[in-house]
Amino acid sequence: MSVTLFIDTSADVRVGVAVAGRPAGRGVLTDRRAHAEQLMPLVNRALAEAGARLADVDRIVVGVGPGPFTGLRVGVVTATTLGLALGRPVTGVCSLDAVARQWADAGAPDRFVVVSDARRREVYWAVYGADGVREDGPFVTGPAHVPALPLGGPGASLVGEASGPVELDPAALAVRADLLADAGLEPLYLRRPDAELPSAPKTTIPQVRLAMGRAR
C-alpha cells in the first residue's frame, strides 16, 4: 500500500496521511508557538490513526508557505530530515495552492483569492482560476490591496467574508498532492523574519551575513 505524509506549518500545525489514495489520518494543532515541540508527536498520532508507521511512508509532501519564518523552518526541516532518514522523496508545495485545490475540488468560482494571516496587519494572498491553478502571486500586502474576488483561506476574515474553505484539510491534500505544483523546498517567507540575529563585531559581520543568507 502507498502511504503519503502531508505536513504544513504555514499557519498552524497540520499533518495528514493518505493510504492507498484515501484519507486515513489527520492531526491539527492551533498553537503557533508549539511547532517544534508538537510536530513529530502529531505526525506519529496521524500515522497511528491511519494504521501506519513512519517506516511505511512512501512520500512526504510539505507546505512551504508563505508563512512566518520560524513555523515554516520547523515544517520544512522536519520533512526533509524525515525524507533523508527514511530514504523517501520530499516535495514542497505552496500552502495557498493547497487550499485552492480543496476549493477547486468542491467547485470554485471562475477566479478567487486564497488568503492567510501574515501578521503586522498584512496578509499573504494569491489569485486562482476555477481549476485551482495559481494565476498570480503569492504576495504580502495590506488587506486593502487584495483583489475584490471570492475569498478563501485561513486569513479570509481579515479581508472580508469567506465564500470558500478557510482551513486546510491535510488528509485530503495528502490524497491530492499529485495535483499540486512542485514549489521546491525553499520556504516562501516573502519578507524578512520577525526575529533577527543580534549585532556582531565588525570583524565577523561577513560571516553572519553569509549564515543568514543560507538560512533563508
C-alpha positions, 0 to 999 in steps of 0.5 A: 500500500502507498502511504503519503505524509502531508505536513504544513506549518504555514499557519498552524500545525497540520499533518495528514496521511493518505493510504492507498489514495484515501484519507486515513489520518489527520492531526491539527494543532492551533498553537503557533508557538508549539511547532517544534515541540508538537510536530513529530508527536502529531505526525506519529498520532496521524500515522497511528490513526491511519494504521501506519508507521513512519517506516511505511511512508512512501512520500512526504509532501510539505507546505512551504508557505508563505508563512512566518519564518520560524513555523515554516523552518520547523515544517520544512526541516522536519520533512526533509530530515524525515525524507533523508532518514527514511530514504523517501522523496520530499516535495514542497508545495505552496500552502495557498495552492493547497487550499485552492485545490480543496476549493477547486475540488468542491467547485470554485468560482471562475477566479478567487483569492486564497488568503492567510494571516501574515501578521503586522496587519498584512496578509499573504494572498494569491489569485486562482482560476476555477481549476485551482491553478495559481494565476498570480502571486503569492504576495504580502500586502495590506488587506486593502490591496487584495483583489475584490474576488471570492475569498478563501483561506485561513486569513479570509476574515481579515479581508472580508467574508469567506465564500470558500474553505478557510482551513486546510484539510491535510488528509485530503491534500495528502490524497491530492498532492499529485495535483499540486505544483512542485514549489521546491523546498525553499520556504516562501517567507516573502519578507524578512523574519520577525526575529533577527540575529543580534549585532556582531563585531565588525570583524565577523559581520561577513560571516553572519551575513553569509549564515543568514543568507543560507538560512533563508 
